[in-house]
Amino acid sequence: MVKYTEEEIAQMKQILSNIGRGIPKHLTSLWWKRYKEISGNSKEPQPCTCPKAANLWYKASTAIARYLDDLEGNEIV
C-alpha cells in the first residue's frame, strides 16, 4: 500500500469531498498522479477533462476513495 503523509491524506480527503460536478482543473494533474501511485498503473496517460473522459476520472476517484477507506483504522505514516 502506498504511504502518504497526514497532510497528503487530508488533501485527498478534501478534494474528494469537494469534487461535486468535477475535479477542479488546477487539481487534475495531482489527482491523476495520486491515482497512478495508488493503482500501480504508472503508464496510464492522464485523460482530458472533457465529458467523454468522465468514466476515467470516476475510476480514478473511486480508486482513491477505496484507498482512503482502507486507511481508516490503520496507522498513517
Number of C-alpha atoms within 10 A of each C-alpha: 10 10 13 13 10 12 9 12 16 13 12 20 14 11 16 18 10 12 11 9 6 14 17 13 11 8 11 17 12 12 22 20 16 20 24 19 15 18 16 12 10 11 7 11 10 16 15 13 15 7 9 9 12 14 11 15 21 13 12 20 21 14 17 23 17 12 17 15 11 11 14 9 7 8 8 11 8
